[in-house]
Amino acid sequence: MMSTRALGLGSALRKAAFTPNVVRNQVMLRNVVGKRFIQIQSLPASADIEILNKQRIKRPTSPHFTIYQPQLTWVPSIANRIAGAGLSVLLYGFSIAYLVAPGTFDSTHVIEVIAGLPDGVKYAGKAILAAPFAFHSFNGLRHLGWDLVKFTTIKGVYATGYIVLGASAVATVALTLIK
C-alpha cells in the first residue's frame, strides 16, 4: 500500500475496486459504441500532391525577417553571404568562359574591350566589383576575430560592424579610383 500512496494511485484503485461492474461495463460500452467510423477511399498518387498543396495554402505562414527591424547583427551576415556568392559566380563564370573560348576571354581581348568603354562605365564597373570584394574581405576578418573569441559581446559585435562598414566604404573608393 505504501507504493500506491507514493505513486498517487490509492484513490484510483479504491474507486475501481468499489465501482460496481455494471457501471464499469456501461463506461466501456459507451467508449466502444461512441466511436465514429471513417470511410476511406483509394486515391491515385497524383492526388496526394494536390491535397498537400491545398493544405499548404491554408496553413498560416510564420513571421520571417520582414517583420523585424534590420539590425547590424544580421544584415551584414546576409550581405556577406550574397557578396561571397556573387564573387564566386563571377570568378567561376569567367574561368569557365576562358576554358570554353580562350581566344575571346584572354587578357589582351578583355583589356581591349575595357579600354574602349567610357570612363563612367569603367568607374561604375570597378565600384560594382570593389564594394562586395572589400566588404566580404573585411567581414571575413571580423569572422576570424569571432573564431578567436574576440569582440563577441553585443558592444564588440556592433563596434566591429561599424568598422567593417567604414573600412569597406574607404576601400571601395580607393579601389575604384586606382588607375
Disulfide bonds with the S-S distance in Angstrom:
none
